[in-house]
Amino acid sequence: MSEAKTIVVRNTAPEDFEAIRALSEVVYPGTPVWTHAQLASHHAIFPEGQFVAIDAATKEVVGMAASLIVWWNDYEMTSSWRDFTDGGMFTNHDPERGRTLYGAEVMVHPSLQGTGVGKRLYEARRALTIRLGLLRIRAGARLRHYHKHADVLSPEEYVVKIVRGELGDPTLSFQLKRGFVVIAVVSNYLRHDPESLGHAAVIEWLNPAVATPEDYRTRPAKYLAIEPSGAG
């Protein structure tokens, strides 16, 4: 198993598209994968926002991250993934007005999860946000293990327990450790996802070089029961 030190993160190139599609099939078996048209659109519209993680030894694509810039006022907090990504095409990318880097996708090959690949992709995305002078990163964290608790917990109760460290979720717990906080819990984010049952936590990382004290104060206190640990 590779370790993060053998991983190179760089911007996505067209020759990576088929490998990303193959990775999608492994990470999300039985669900539609990224299409060539979508990946080509991402690359044409915002090449700086697309990343791949490459195993330096095998030259294989073992992770990817996709993002775009949005003007948050164009959307509702309850908007779906399809709304924020214009059906996965990123044609709503708005670098003229937008102050938010929207994280549309991060995925890592299952055999390498927990080895630091995801952390490296998040670091690349954070560095891009700082370089472009954006206010923040936001994304929808699909609640991957919610289906195991749906009979006894509401989505919001589930999220609060994760924030407090009483439960773990492979997606949201990881993101909290990356310095993100939860600012909302929404339904119908990924409508047909059997693991999350459509529910997601809206997460945020503020760029400390740009954010004001008011940006921090307006975060909902109920999701800040504890400070996330291990941010990096």
C-alpha positions, 0 to 999 in steps of 0.5 A: 500500500502506498503512503502519502509521501509517494503521492504527487498531487497536480492539476488534472490533464485530459489524459487523466480523464479515463483513469478518473472514470475508472476510479469513479467506478471503484469508489462508487460502484453501481452509480453513474461515473463522471462522464468525459464531457463533464471532465472536459468541461471542468478542465476547460472552464477552471483547470486550476480547480481540478486535481489528481493524486498520482502514485509516483511508483505506478503512475496511477491516478489514486485520487481526484478533487474537482471544484469551481467558484460560485457566488453563494448568493445565487443559491439557497443553503438547501440547494442540491449538488446538481444545483451547485455544479450545474448538473456536474458540468461546472458551467455556472463557474463564476470567478468574477463575482464568486468568493466561494470555492465549491468542493464538488468532489473528492475521492480516493481509491478505497485501498489508499483511504487513511494513508494521507491521499485525501489530506494532500488533495484538501491541502491543494484545494486550500492552497488554491483558495489562499492563492486566489484570495477567496473567502472560503471553501464550502461543500456538501459532506454526504452523510455516508453512515447515516443509513445505519442510524436513520431509524433512531436519529434525525440527520441533524442529531446524527451530525451533532453527535459526529461534531461532538465525537460521539459517532464517526462518519468516514466523510464528515469526521475526516473533513472536521479534522481538516479544519472544516465546520458544519454550518447546516444540515440539508436534505435532497443533496444527493437525492438517490444516494443509498448511504446518506439517504440524500442528506448532507452537512454543509461544511465551511473552511474560512480563509484566515487571510480574508475572513472577518470576525463576523464571518466566524461569529455567524456560524451556527453555535449548535454545530460548534459543540467542540472544536474539530481536532487535528486540523491540517 
